[in-house]
């Protein structure tokens, strides 16, 4: 579908009254097999499709939306959120809940802040709002392909191909975070996060080496009424690592 002058890939599953927008992480893709580590298929297939209508899309430049140029500039987060809002409006969904993972979680936060009358409930996992030196070092550690998880590397190659420049895109994405963050190293101002009125649940894996505990703590302290679920023995991709349990908690929260 053409959204904001670019073609974005999306899918809609289910027929329930409660509409949920799901957004993958950076370079993630919503339509590859459930075994793939970049996929949201465990959520798309695991949530009750009689209760929910599930919408997922690939942000511009990634996944099946690769043909839509990604600028890797300061405005990317705003653009992603505007694309998400425009897609849901085009599909006729005025109010909806949102789940986002990693960068998708950041898009969800921006969406819930900018369009706060539209978002009913907000769930994020592995999101990050602090771009300090320690966080950047965690991201930059993955500039060396030898530091990638074999399963994640295999997933990239499964979809993008072994010779695809996905790693160049990852490097450009990480470098662009320096442009997007403010002088005090924040992707979101306190005022922005204070605008989020949706009931919010934050998930964090205690073994997450990519986004540290301070990320979830900062978001909880800044988003009024939000709560954090700390997962023991869980890493960054906890929504895949413990898909069944995560889906159960996600569904209960959305219906509460």
N, C-alpha and C positions, 0 to 999 in steps of 0.2 A: 504494500500500500504506500502511496506517496504521502509523506508527512513532512511538512515544512520544507518542501521542494526537494526532498530526497526520498528514495525508495527504501523502506525498512521492512524486514521480514518479521512476521508475527504469527502466532497461532492462538486459537481459542478452543478450549476444551471444556465440556460440561454444560449443564443447563440449569444450575442452581440459582437461587435469588441473590446469594452473596457473591459479589464479584471480587476477584482477587487478582492483582497484577503482580507477576513474578519477574524479577530481573537478575540475570546472571552476573558474575564477576567480570573483571577486565579480560577481554578476548574470549570470554565464555560464549557458549552457543546453546540454544534451548532445544535443538532438534536432533542432536546426535544420540546414539544408543545410550540407554540408562547406565551401562557399564562405564561410560566415558566420564572421566573426572571433571570435565568442564560443563557437564549437563545439569539441568534442573529437572530432568525427566522423572527422577524418584519422587519429586513433589507433584509434578503434573500428573503422574500416574497413581500416586498414593493418596492424594486428597479425594474426598468423596465428591464425585462429579454430579451427583444428584442434589447436593447441597450447595456446591460452589460452581460458578463459572470462572474458569482460570484463563488468564491472558498472559502470554509471555512474548517478549520481543528481543531481537538482537539490536543493541545500540549501533549507531552508525560506525562503519569501519571494521566491525567485528562480526564473526559468525556469517550467517547468510546475508547480512547487511554490509558485507565487505565493499560492495560497489559504491556505497555512500561514503564519500571522503570524510575522514576524521582529521581535524586540524591539529590536534595536540597543542592546544593553546589555552589561555586563561579561561575562555568562555565554555570549555567543553562540558563541565558539570552542569552549568545552566542550560546548555543546549540539550544535553541528555534528558534533563528533567522536563524541559519544554516539549521535547519529542514524545516523552511518555504521556504527558498530559494531553497533547494533541491527538495521539493515537486513541486514548480512551474516549476522548470527546467524539472522534470520528466513528468509533464503534458504538456510540450512543450510551456510554456508561457515565453517569453524572457523579455517582459516589461509589467508592470502592476501597478495599483494603489493599495493602501493599506488603510484599515480602521481597527483600533484596539481600544479596550476598556480596560481601566485599565491596567492590566499586558499585555494584548494583545496590548495595545497602546505602552507599553515599548518594546515589541518584534518588533512592527512596526518601532519604532524609531531606534532600533539597526539594523534592516534590511535595512532601508533607508540610514543609515550611512555606513554600511559595504558593501552594494551592491547598491551604489547610482546611478549607471548607469542603473539599472533595474527598479527603482521605479519612476513612472511618477508623481503621486500626492499622498500626505500623509494626512490622517485625523486621529486624535486621540482624544479620550474623556476620561477624568478621569485618564490620565497617570501621572506618578510621576518620577522625577529624583533626588529629594532631599531626602536623608534618614537621616534627623535630629531627635533629640530626640522627638520633638513634633509630627512628622509624625509617628514615631514608636509607640508612645503612642496611636495614633488614631487606628493603626492596632491592637495593643495589647488589646485595649478596647474590641475587638471582641473575645478575648480568652474566655470570659464568654458568654456562649450560651444565657443567658438572655438578652444580649445586641444586639442580632441579630434582624433584622426586621422580623416580623412573615412571611411576604411574601417571603423573601429570604430563611428563614429557611425551609418553606414549599417546596420551589423549590429544595433545596438540598435533602430533604427527598423524594420528588417525583421521583428524578432520582437515587440517591445513596442508598435510603432506610434509614429508621429511625435509624438503628443500624450501618450504615456505618461510618467509621472513617474519614469522610470528615473534621471534625474539627481538627483531628490530622494532616491531610495534610495541613490545613490552618495554624496551629501553626508552623509546620515545614517550610512552605513557608515563613512566616513572619520572623522567626528566621534566615532563610538563607539570607535575605536581608542584614543582618549585614556583611555577608561574601562577598556579591556581591558589596557592596558600598566601595568607597575608604576611606582613612583616613579622608578626609574632608567631608564625608557624601554624596557623589554623585555617582549615578549609571552610569552616563555618564560623561566623561571628556568634557570640552568645545571644545577641538579639535575634538572629535567624533561628537558632535552635529553640529559643523561647517561644517562637511563633507556632511551634508544632503543638496542635491541640488533640491530635489523635492519641488514643490509648496505645502506649508503646511498650514493646517487649524487645530487649536486647539479648543476644546470645553470644557467648564467648567461650571458646575452648581453652582450658587451662594449659594445654600443651601447644597452643597456637604460637609458633615462632615468627610468624609474619606480622601479625598485629597484636601488640602486647595488651596486658590487662588494663593499662592506663587509658586505652582508647575507650573501652566499655565504661570504665569508671567516669571518665570525663563526660560522656554522653548521658549517663544516668544522672549526674549532678546538674546537667544543664537542661535536660528535657523534663519538664514538670510531670510528675506522676509516673515516670518510666520505671521499669524494673529490669534487672539483669538475671539471666539464668547462666550460672557457671557450670560448664560441663567438665567433669573429671575425665582424664585420659582421652581428651578430644583435641584434635588439631584444627587447622584453619577450615578444612572442608567438613566440619562436623555434621552439616545437613546431609552429607552423603555417607559419612562414616557411620552415623547412627540414624539412617534415613527413617526407619519405621518409628522409632521413639520420637524423633524430631517432628515427623508429620503428625503424630498423635498430639504432641504438645501444641503445634501450630494450629491444628484444627480446633482443639479445645479453647485456645485463646481467642481465635476468630469468632467462635460461637458464644463465648461467655458474655 
